[in-house]
Amino acid sequence: MIELSARPWLFELSKKLGRTITISTIPDSELDAFHSQGIRTIYLMGVWSLGQYGLDRDRTDPDQLRWYSQVLPGYTQDDIIGSPFAITTFTCNPSIGSDADLGRLRERLHARGMTLILDFVPNHTAVDAVWMKTNPQYYVHAAPSLKPPYDPERYLTSGIAFGRDPYSGAWKDTAQLNYWNPDLRKAMTDVLMKIATLADGVRCDMAMLMLNSIFAQTWGSDLNPSQYRPPTTEFWTDAIRAVNARYPNFVFLAETYWDGTPAALRNTGYQFLYDKDGLYNLMVDGHLDRLRSYITRQDFSYMAHFVENHDEDRALAKYGSPARANAAAVIAMTLPGMRFYFHGQFVGKAHKLDVHLRRSADEAPLPAVRNFYDHLLAITDHPVFHEGNWRYIPCNDVDGTSWRLMAWAWSNGKDKRVVVINYSDGQGVARVKLADAVGSGLATIHELFSDSSYQRSAPEMREPGLVVVLPAWSAQIFEYN
């Protein structure tokens, strides 16, 4: 899956092609290019309608303006396009298209064997959302014990709360929805039903905030006990069950972090969960023992792995070098589960694409990074990485440096691959036992990044193991029989 920030991506295409590109006029060649790279799902982030309130705030707030100056020196007011997470209504933003255009885009992707995922933002709406006028009862209001004027750091002048999580300050371009209100829960389920007519799945923003325990922690003190009671079932359990009853193949992907929330969300029926607190944070931290321990004990089949996305810094900035960022990408994209790429990752962008802006700072593509992803995408497009069986392989010591290496294998009948990664700052040497290597003589192994072939003893590959020598922050993927 690749995440494309919708308005920045269309802005880039418009500049490249010299004409305005909207959802309805995306060239076939662009979709074909993604398909040729092995991309099978496009997550089009930020397609929904936004309001003037949030845009005005984003264009005037001093803290925001200072931030834009850091990530996009020389920005203009036109570059500020408003947060895609301050939604007025779940209809397509008219600046880029219509709901019908989204439906036709999905049809075009289906014709290529691809699918479409869109955002679902459950926690809040824009301050000037339609529901603020038509259904104010859908929102959290200040507790009855509080009287106006209300704390402006937490509430609008009406007493409706700004959106937030238990640990952050208010997001002042948003208004908080009330998940203790059964009518709101039904309305949000209806939104999901509507999205299911346009797309094949949703990426659910900060999905853990809807869990009953977290919502109570954040908002229980504000909700009038004479009017609202904590729900007896989880919103996600009810909503996912209802949507999948009508649309059985509709996919739910949860953005989630904090201890315990991935397991809780998995129990509600989510098919995929962000692997942020696990794999991502461990790769950033770089402590190999903890990273190795996590990989050897985790069920990855329902995890979405990434090295960057719209919330995180670019991989090149976060990991400190192209080599380390690429090594992290090999880890993330050769494990089971969803392989989650981001807009600009394939060409080595280092400057953050802020969600409020239509572009990031100009920078030339890095040929070495582009070449790396050309190889990685082609390698992992093989069916063995999608339909095969995965197993972790210990790296046995040769010269005291095997601790630097990790290895795992994929197999599907005669198709076999072994992935070896040096995720450290020095050379590592190890023996990797390939118990399923066949033959009694010499066998040919093919290293896919370098397109190099070697002759090795098949019995020796089985025991004591294939000798691998990897420099710092590097990886090899071998095809063998």
C-alpha positions in Angstrom: 0.0 0.0 0.0 1.1 3.5 -0.7 -0.2 6.6 1.0 -0.7 9.6 -1.3 -1.5 12.9 0.2 -4.3 13.7 -2.2 -4.1 17.5 -2.7 -0.2 17.6 -2.7 -0.1 14.7 -5.1 -2.6 16.2 -7.5 -0.7 19.6 -7.2 2.6 17.7 -8.1 0.9 16.1 -11.1 -0.5 19.4 -12.2 2.9 21.0 -12.1 4.5 18.1 -13.9 1.9 17.9 -16.7 1.2 21.6 -17.1 -2.5 21.4 -16.5 -4.9 21.0 -13.6 -5.2 17.4 -12.5 -8.2 16.3 -10.3 -9.3 12.9 -9.2 -11.2 12.5 -12.5 -8.2 13.3 -14.7 -5.4 11.3 -13.1 -3.6 9.8 -16.1 -3.7 6.1 -16.6 0.1 6.2 -16.8 0.3 7.2 -13.1 -1.9 4.3 -12.0 0.0 1.9 -14.2 3.3 3.1 -12.8 2.1 2.2 -9.2 0.9 -1.2 -10.4 4.2 -1.9 -12.1 5.9 -1.3 -8.8 3.9 -3.9 -7.1 1.5 -1.4 -5.3 -1.9 -3.1 -4.9 -3.6 -0.5 -2.6 -3.6 3.3 -2.8 -4.5 5.1 0.4 -5.6 8.5 -0.8 -5.3 10.7 2.3 -7.2 13.9 2.7 -10.1 13.8 0.2 -12.9 15.1 2.3 -14.5 18.6 2.5 -12.9 21.2 4.8 -14.2 24.5 6.1 -13.0 28.1 6.2 -12.6 28.1 10.0 -9.7 25.7 10.0 -8.1 27.2 7.0 -8.2 30.7 8.5 -6.7 29.4 11.7 -4.0 27.6 9.9 -3.1 30.7 8.0 -2.9 33.0 11.0 -1.8 31.0 14.1 1.7 32.1 15.0 2.9 28.7 16.2 1.7 27.1 12.9 3.3 29.8 10.8 6.6 29.3 12.6 6.4 25.6 11.9 5.7 26.2 8.2 8.8 28.3 8.1 10.8 25.4 9.4 9.5 22.7 7.1 8.9 24.9 4.0 11.1 28.0 4.0 9.6 30.6 1.7 6.1 29.2 1.9 3.2 31.3 0.7 -0.4 31.6 1.9 -1.5 29.6 -1.1 0.7 26.7 0.1 -1.5 26.5 3.3 -4.4 24.3 2.4 -5.9 23.3 5.8 -5.8 20.2 7.9 -7.3 17.1 6.2 -8.4 16.0 9.6 -10.7 19.0 10.3 -13.6 17.7 8.2 -16.9 19.5 7.6 -18.6 16.6 5.9 -17.6 13.3 4.4 -18.1 14.3 0.8 -15.3 14.8 -1.6 -13.5 18.1 -1.4 -14.8 20.0 -4.4 -11.4 21.5 -5.1 -10.2 18.0 -6.2 -13.4 16.2 -7.4 -16.7 14.6 -6.3 -17.9 11.5 -4.7 -18.7 10.2 -8.2 -15.0 10.8 -9.2 -13.9 8.8 -6.2 -16.1 5.9 -7.2 -14.8 6.0 -10.8 -11.2 6.1 -9.5 -12.0 2.9 -7.5 -13.3 1.3 -10.7 -10.1 2.3 -12.5 -8.0 0.7 -9.8 -10.1 -2.4 -9.7 -9.5 -2.8 -13.4 -5.8 -3.1 -12.5 -6.3 -5.5 -9.6 -5.9 -2.6 -7.1 -8.0 -1.2 -4.3 -8.7 2.2 -2.7 -8.5 3.2 0.9 -9.8 6.5 2.3 -9.7 8.3 5.7 -12.2 7.9 8.4 -11.7 10.5 11.2 -13.8 9.3 14.1 -12.8 11.5 17.0 -13.8 14.9 15.9 -15.1 17.2 13.1 -14.2 20.7 12.0 -15.5 23.5 14.1 -17.6 24.6 11.2 -18.9 21.1 10.4 -22.4 20.7 9.2 -23.3 18.7 12.3 -22.4 21.7 14.5 -25.5 23.4 13.3 -27.8 20.4 12.6 -26.8 18.0 15.4 -25.0 19.8 18.2 -26.1 17.0 20.5 -23.5 14.8 18.7 -20.7 16.7 20.5 -19.2 16.8 24.0 -20.3 19.8 25.9 -18.8 21.3 29.1 -20.0 19.6 32.3 -23.2 21.2 33.8 -21.1 22.3 36.8 -19.1 24.6 34.5 -20.6 28.0 33.6 -19.7 30.4 30.8 -17.3 31.9 29.9 -15.7 28.5 29.3 -12.0 27.8 29.4 -10.8 28.9 25.9 -8.1 26.3 26.0 -10.7 23.5 26.1 -14.0 24.8 24.8 -15.6 26.9 22.2 -17.7 29.8 23.5 -20.7 27.6 23.0 -19.3 25.1 25.5 -18.6 22.4 22.9 -15.2 20.9 23.6 -12.3 21.0 21.2 -11.1 17.7 20.0 -8.1 16.2 21.9 -6.7 13.0 23.3 -6.0 12.2 27.0 -2.4 13.5 26.8 -2.5 16.5 24.5 -3.8 20.0 24.4 -6.8 20.9 22.3 -6.8 20.7 18.6 -8.5 24.1 18.1 -9.7 23.5 14.5 -11.9 20.6 15.7 -14.9 19.8 17.8 -15.1 16.6 19.9 -17.7 14.0 19.1 -19.5 12.2 21.9 -19.3 8.4 21.8 -21.5 8.0 24.8 -24.4 9.2 22.6 -25.9 6.3 20.7 -27.3 8.5 18.0 -23.7 9.7 17.2 -22.5 6.1 17.1 -25.2 5.3 14.6 -24.4 8.4 12.5 -20.7 7.5 12.4 -21.6 4.0 11.4 -23.7 5.5 8.6 -20.7 7.5 7.5 -18.7 4.3 7.2 -21.4 2.7 5.2 -21.3 5.7 2.8 -17.5 5.4 2.5 -17.9 1.7 1.7 -19.8 2.7 -1.5 -16.8 4.7 -2.7 -13.7 2.8 -1.4 -12.5 -0.7 -0.4 -11.4 0.3 3.1 -10.6 3.0 5.6 -7.6 4.1 7.5 -9.1 5.2 10.9 -7.4 8.2 12.4 -6.3 7.7 16.1 -8.7 4.7 16.3 -7.8 4.0 20.0 -9.5 7.2 21.1 -12.9 5.5 20.5 -12.2 2.6 22.9 -14.5 2.9 25.8 -11.8 3.0 28.4 -9.8 5.8 26.7 -12.9 7.8 25.9 -14.0 7.6 29.5 -10.5 8.7 30.6 -10.6 11.7 28.3 -14.2 12.8 28.6 -16.0 11.0 31.4 -15.8 14.1 33.7 -17.5 16.3 31.1 -20.4 14.1 30.3 -23.6 14.6 32.2 -24.3 11.4 34.1 -28.1 12.0 34.0 -28.0 12.2 30.2 -25.2 9.7 29.2 -24.0 6.3 30.4 -20.8 4.5 29.3 -21.6 2.1 26.4 -21.7 -1.6 27.1 -20.1 -2.5 23.8 -17.2 -1.0 21.8 -18.1 1.3 19.0 -15.6 -0.4 16.7 -17.1 -3.9 17.4 -20.5 -2.7 16.5 -19.5 -0.6 13.5 -17.1 -3.1 11.9 -19.6 -5.9 12.3 -22.3 -3.8 10.7 -20.2 -2.6 7.8 -18.6 -6.0 7.1 -22.1 -7.7 7.2 -23.0 -5.6 4.1 -19.5 -5.2 2.6 -17.5 -8.4 3.7 -14.3 -7.4 2.0 -14.2 -3.8 3.3 -10.9 -3.3 5.2 -10.3 -1.5 8.5 -6.8 -0.2 9.2 -6.3 1.4 12.6 -3.8 4.1 13.4 -3.0 3.2 17.0 -0.3 3.4 19.6 0.0 3.3 23.4 0.3 0.1 25.4 -2.6 -2.3 25.1 -4.5 -0.5 22.4 -3.4 -2.6 19.5 -4.7 -5.8 21.2 -7.9 -4.1 22.2 -8.6 -2.9 18.7 -7.7 -6.2 17.2 -10.4 -7.8 19.4 -13.0 -5.4 18.0 -12.5 -6.8 14.5 -9.8 -4.7 12.8 -8.0 -6.4 10.0 -4.8 -4.3 10.2 -3.2 -2.1 12.9 -0.3 0.3 12.7 2.9 -1.3 14.0 4.2 1.9 15.5 4.9 1.3 19.2 6.4 -2.0 18.2 8.5 -2.3 15.0 8.7 1.4 14.0 9.8 2.7 17.4 12.2 -0.2 17.9 13.9 0.4 14.5 14.2 4.1 15.3 15.7 3.2 18.7 18.1 0.7 17.1 18.5 -1.6 20.1 19.1 -4.9 18.3 18.2 -7.2 21.2 14.8 -5.6 21.8 14.2 -5.4 18.0 15.1 -9.0 17.5 13.0 -10.1 20.5 10.0 -8.3 19.1 10.4 -9.8 15.6 10.7 -13.4 16.9 7.6 -13.2 19.1 5.2 -11.0 17.2 2.3 -12.2 14.9 2.8 -9.8 12.0 -0.1 -11.0 9.8 -2.4 -8.1 10.9 0.3 -5.4 11.3 1.0 -2.5 8.9 4.7 -1.8 8.7 6.2 1.5 7.7 9.4 3.6 8.0 7.5 6.9 7.3 4.0 8.3 6.8 2.3 11.7 7.0 2.7 11.8 10.8 6.3 10.7 11.1 9.4 12.4 9.9 10.8 11.3 6.6 12.9 8.1 6.9 16.1 9.8 5.7 15.7 12.5 8.4 14.6 10.1 11.2 17.2 7.4 10.7 20.1 9.7 9.9 21.3 8.2 6.6 20.0 6.6 3.4 21.8 3.4 4.3 20.1 3.0 7.7 16.7 4.1 6.3 17.0 1.5 3.5 18.0 -1.2 6.0 14.9 -0.3 8.1 12.8 -0.5 5.0 14.0 -4.0 4.2 13.0 -5.1 7.7 9.6 -3.5 7.5 8.8 -4.6 3.9 9.9 -8.3 4.2 7.9 -9.2 7.2 4.3 -10.6 7.0 1.5 -8.1 7.1 0.7 -4.9 5.2 3.7 -3.1 3.6 2.9 0.6 4.0 4.8 3.1 1.8 4.5 6.9 1.7 4.3 9.7 -0.9 7.9 10.6 -1.9 9.6 7.7 -0.1 10.7 6.0 -3.3 12.9 9.0 -4.4 14.5 9.7 -1.1 12.7 12.9 0.1 14.0 14.1 3.4 11.8 17.2 4.0 8.5 16.6 5.8 5.3 17.0 3.9 3.2 18.7 6.5 -0.5 17.9 6.3 -1.5 21.6 6.2 0.6 22.3 3.2 0.3 21.5 -0.5 4.0 20.8 -1.0 7.2 20.1 0.8 10.6 21.8 0.2 12.1 21.3 -3.2 14.8 18.6 -3.3 16.3 16.5 -6.1 15.6 12.8 -6.1 18.4 10.6 -4.7 19.4 8.1 -7.5 20.7 5.6 -4.9 17.4 5.6 -3.0 15.4 5.3 -6.2 17.5 2.4 -7.3 17.1 0.7 -3.9 13.3 0.9 -4.0 13.2 -0.2 -7.6 14.9 -3.4 -6.5 13.0 -3.8 -3.2 9.6 -3.3 -4.8 10.4 -5.8 -7.6 11.8 -8.3 -5.1 8.8 -8.2 -2.8 6.3 -8.3 -5.6 7.0 -12.0 -6.0 4.2 -14.2 -4.8 6.4 -15.9 -2.3 6.4 -12.7 -0.2 2.6 -12.7 -0.2 1.5 -16.3 -0.3 4.5 -18.1 1.3 5.3 -19.2 4.8 7.6 -16.9 6.9 10.1 -18.1 9.5 12.8 -16.5 11.6 16.3 -18.0 11.3 18.9 -17.5 14.0 22.3 -16.2 12.9 25.1 -18.4 14.2 28.4 -16.9 15.2 31.6 -17.0 13.1 33.8 -14.2 14.4 31.9 -12.6 17.2 29.8 -10.2 15.0 26.8 -12.4 14.3 24.8 -10.3 16.8 24.7 -7.5 14.2 22.6 -9.6 11.8 19.0 -10.8 11.6 17.6 -13.3 9.1 14.3 -14.8 8.0 13.0 -16.9 5.2 10.0 -17.1 2.9 9.0 -20.4 1.2 6.2 -21.5 -1.1 6.9 -24.8 -2.7 10.0 -24.5 -4.7 10.1 -20.7 -4.3 12.5 -19.8 -1.5 14.0 -16.5 -0.3 16.2 -15.7 2.7 16.5 -12.1 3.9 19.7 -11.2 5.9 20.0 -7.7 7.4 22.8 -5.9 9.2 21.0 -3.3 11.2 24.1 -1.9 12.9 27.1 0.4 12.3 29.7 -2.3 11.7 30.4 -5.3 9.6 28.7 -8.5 10.6 29.5 -12.2 9.7 27.3 -15.2 10.5 26.2 -18.6 9.3 22.5 -18.8 8.4 21.1 -22.4 8.3 18.8 -23.1 5.4 17.4 -26.4 6.4 15.2 -26.6 3.3 18.1 -26.2 0.8 18.0 -29.2 -1.5 20.8 -31.2 -3.2 23.9 -33.1 -2.4 26.4 -31.0 -4.4 26.9 -27.4 -5.4 23.8 -25.2 -5.5 23.3 -21.9 -7.1 22.1 -19.0 -5.0 21.2 -15.6 -6.4 21.5 -12.4 -4.5 18.6 -10.2 -5.8 19.8 -6.6 -4.9 23.1 -7.1 -6.7 21.8 -9.6 -9.3 24.8 -11.8 -8.4 24.9 -15.6 -8.5 27.1 -17.9 -6.4 27.9 -21.6 -6.1 27.6 -23.0 -2.6 27.5 -26.5 -1.1 23.9 -27.4 -0.5 24.8 -29.7 2.4 26.8 -26.9 4.0 23.9 -24.5 3.5 21.8 -26.8 5.6 24.5 -27.4 8.3 26.5 -25.5 9.5 24.8 -22.8 7.3 25.4 -20.3 4.6 28.2 -17.8 5.4 27.1 -14.2 4.9 29.2 -11.1 5.3 27.3 -7.8 5.4 28.7 -4.3 5.8 27.0 -1.8 8.2 23.3 -0.9 7.5 22.9 -3.3 4.6 20.8 -6.2 3.4 21.0 -9.2 1.1 18.1 -11.3 -0.2 18.9 -14.6 -1.7 16.9 -16.9 -3.9 17.8 -20.5 -3.5 16.5 -24.0 -4.1 
